[in-house]
C-alpha cells in the first residue's frame, strides 16, 4: 500500500472481535471443531438450525466450552464470516496485485466476481453465513467493513498505475460502491439458476468497466 493519504470513506474501522481467539494448540483445535460443526448446521438447516446447543452437540463438546470462545451466536457467526473473508479477500488481492498496466488491471478486475461466485456457490454454508450477516443488524457492519477493505485495495491498484490522473475522492466512492455492489450481485446470482446467475455476474463486469472508463476519462456522465 502506498504512503499517500487514504480517503476517509475507505479508511479501516478498528473494532474488537466478538469472539475469543485461542492461543493454545488444543484450544485452537477445539475452535476448529466448533466452526466445522457450525458450517455443517448452516449448510443443512440455515440460520434457524444454528443454535448454541446444536453446535455443542454436533462438535461433541460441553456447552460451557462453546461459550468460553463465543459468548453468543452472533460471535460465532462473526468468526465464521471472518474465516470466509480471509479466503475471499485473498482472491481479491491475487486479482489486483501485480498488474503492470490499466489494461491488465481491467482484465484482472473482471475475474473477481467470477471467482467469488464460483467459490461461494460451491459451498452452501458460505451462502448461509453471508445471508446471516446481512440479516442480523448487529453484524451488518462486518460486510460494510469488507467493502471498504476491497475498495481500498482496488483504489490503490488503480491509483498506482502510471499515467492515471483522476479525482481521488470520486475514485474512492466508485471503488467502495463497486465492491459493495459486487456482494449484492453475487448474492442475487446465487438465488437464480446457474446460467442466469452467471449472466448477472457478467452484467456486473460490464457495468464496472463502463463506470471506471468514465471516471478515468474524467467524464461526469
C-alpha distance (Angstrom), angle and dihedral (degrees) to the residues before:
residue distance angle dihedral
X1 . . .
X2 3.81 . .
X3 3.80 125.3 .
X4 3.78 91.7 -122.1
X5 3.79 119.5 111.0
X6 3.79 119.1 -76.1
X7 3.82 113.9 -131.4
X8 3.83 110.2 -112.3
X9 3.81 91.9 -121.5
X10 3.80 90.4 61.6
X11 3.80 98.3 37.4
X12 3.83 112.5 122.9
X13 3.81 117.0 -104.9
X14 3.78 111.9 -137.4
X15 3.79 116.4 -140.4
X16 3.77 135.9 158.6
X17 3.82 116.1 -108.8
X18 3.79 115.8 -107.1
X19 3.78 92.7 -134.7
X20 3.82 135.2 61.0
X21 3.79 113.2 -110.9
X22 3.82 110.1 -144.6
X23 3.79 121.3 -129.8
X24 3.80 101.5 -164.7
X25 3.80 122.2 78.4
X26 3.80 93.0 -127.4
X27 3.80 91.6 52.6
X28 3.81 91.8 45.8
X29 3.79 89.4 54.0
X30 3.81 90.0 50.9
X31 3.81 91.2 50.7
X32 3.80 90.3 50.9
X33 3.82 88.6 54.1
X34 3.78 89.3 50.6
X35 3.80 92.5 50.0
X36 3.80 92.2 46.5
X37 3.80 90.4 51.1
X38 3.81 91.7 48.4
X39 3.81 91.8 50.6
X40 3.79 90.8 50.5
X41 3.80 92.2 51.0
X42 3.79 92.7 47.3
X43 3.79 91.7 48.8
X44 3.79 91.9 48.9
X45 3.80 102.7 38.5
X46 3.78 109.4 8.4
X47 3.78 123.7 -131.8
X48 3.81 93.2 -37.4
X49 3.80 89.8 64.5
X50 3.79 94.6 50.6
X51 3.78 104.8 94.7
X52 3.77 125.9 147.7
X53 3.80 91.2 -118.8
X54 3.80 91.9 50.9
X55 3.81 92.0 49.2
X56 3.81 92.2 49.8
X57 3.80 91.4 49.8
X58 3.81 93.6 46.9
X59 3.81 92.2 47.1
X60 3.83 90.0 44.4
X61 3.79 94.0 -130.4
X62 3.83 133.5 124.7
X63 3.79 112.9 -89.8
X64 3.80 88.3 -122.6
X65 3.80 90.5 61.7
X66 3.79 89.8 54.6
X67 3.81 92.4 52.3
X68 3.80 89.6 47.5
X69 3.81 88.9 71.9
X70 3.80 102.7 20.8
X71 3.82 116.6 39.6
X72 3.81 91.9 -167.4
X73 3.79 143.5 -6.7
X74 3.79 92.8 -87.0
X75 3.79 90.1 60.0
X76 3.79 90.3 51.3
X77 3.82 92.2 49.9
X78 3.81 90.4 46.7
X79 3.82 90.4 53.9
X80 3.80 91.3 48.7
X81 3.80 89.7 50.0
X82 3.80 90.5 48.6
X83 3.80 90.5 55.4
X84 3.79 90.1 48.0
X85 3.80 91.9 50.6
X86 3.79 91.9 51.8
X87 3.80 88.2 60.7
X88 3.81 97.9 41.3
X89 3.81 93.5 43.5
X90 3.80 88.1 54.1
X91 3.80 88.2 57.4
X92 3.80 89.5 51.9
X93 3.80 94.3 49.1
X94 3.78 91.5 47.3
X95 3.81 90.9 53.3
X96 3.80 95.4 45.9
X97 3.78 102.7 39.3
X98 3.76 122.8 87.6
X99 3.81 99.1 16.5
X100 3.80 107.2 149.3
X101 3.79 97.7 -167.4
X102 3.79 140.8 21.4
X103 3.80 89.0 -107.7
X104 3.81 90.9 56.2
X105 3.80 92.1 43.4
X106 3.80 90.6 49.6
X107 3.80 89.8 53.2
X108 3.80 91.6 48.4
X109 3.81 93.1 49.1
X110 3.80 88.9 56.2
X111 3.81 89.4 59.7
X112 3.82 93.3 58.3
X113 3.81 102.0 79.1
X114 3.78 91.4 40.3
X115 3.80 92.2 53.0
X116 3.82 93.4 44.0
X117 3.79 93.3 47.5
X118 3.79 92.3 49.0
X119 3.81 92.9 46.0
X120 3.82 95.7 49.8
X121 3.81 96.7 37.6
X122 3.79 90.1 58.2
X123 3.83 92.7 58.6
X124 3.84 118.1 52.4
X125 3.81 91.9 -166.9
X126 3.81 90.8 60.3
X127 3.79 90.4 55.7
X128 3.80 90.4 52.1
X129 3.81 92.9 47.6
X130 3.80 90.3 53.6
X131 3.80 91.8 47.6
X132 3.80 91.2 47.9
X133 3.81 92.2 54.5
X134 3.80 90.2 49.6
X135 3.80 93.2 48.5
X136 3.82 97.4 49.0
X137 3.78 111.4 74.0
X138 3.79 94.3 -154.5
X139 3.81 90.6 58.3
X140 3.80 102.6 41.8
X141 3.79 91.9 94.2
X142 3.82 88.2 67.5
X143 3.80 90.4 66.8
X144 3.81 91.8 45.3
X145 3.81 90.5 49.6
X146 3.79 89.1 53.4
X147 3.81 90.4 51.6
X148 3.80 87.0 55.2
X149 3.80 92.1 50.8
X150 3.79 93.4 48.4
X151 3.79 90.9 41.7
X152 3.80 91.4 52.5
X153 3.81 91.5 49.7
X154 3.80 90.1 50.8
X155 3.81 91.6 44.9
X156 3.80 92.2 52.1
X157 3.80 92.0 45.8
X158 3.81 91.9 54.2
X159 3.81 95.2 40.0
X160 3.79 89.9 50.9
X161 3.77 94.7 59.6
X162 3.80 117.5 104.2
X163 3.77 117.0 -107.4
X164 3.82 95.0 18.4
X165 3.79 113.3 139.7
X166 3.78 114.3 174.3
X167 3.79 143.7 143.1
X168 3.82 97.6 -92.1
X169 3.80 94.8 -156.2
X170 3.79 90.4 55.3
X171 3.80 91.9 43.9
X172 3.83 89.3 52.8
X173 3.80 91.0 52.3
X174 3.78 90.8 48.2
X175 3.80 93.5 49.2
X176 3.80 92.3 48.9
X177 3.81 93.7 47.5
X178 3.79 94.8 45.0
X179 3.81 92.0 50.4
X180 3.80 93.7 43.7
X181 3.80 91.4 48.9
X182 3.79 90.3 47.9
X183 3.79 89.4 67.2
X184 3.80 91.0 50.0
X185 3.80 91.6 48.3
X186 3.81 93.1 50.3
X187 3.81 90.7 48.9
X188 3.81 91.2 48.6
X189 3.80 90.4 47.9
X190 3.80 91.1 53.0
X191 3.81 89.6 57.9
X192 3.83 91.4 59.8
X193 3.77 132.7 68.4
X194 3.83 110.7 -83.6
X195 3.81 96.2 -100.8
X196 3.80 93.4 51.5
X197 3.80 90.4 42.0
X198 3.78 91.2 58.1
X199 3.81 90.6 48.6
X200 3.82 89.9 55.8
X201 3.78 90.5 50.3
X202 3.79 90.8 51.2
X203 3.82 90.4 50.5
X204 3.81 89.1 56.6
X205 3.80 89.3 53.4
X206 3.82 91.6 52.9
X207 3.81 92.7 45.4
X208 3.80 93.3 48.6
X209 3.79 92.9 47.6
X210 3.81 92.3 49.9
X211 3.80 91.9 46.4
X212 3.79 94.6 51.8
X213 3.80 92.5 42.9
X214 3.80 89.1 59.3
X215 3.81 94.4 45.9
X216 3.79 94.1 47.1
X217 3.79 89.3 48.3
X218 3.83 88.0 52.0
X219 3.79 92.5 -121.6
X220 3.78 122.0 149.5
X221 3.79 98.4 -152.9
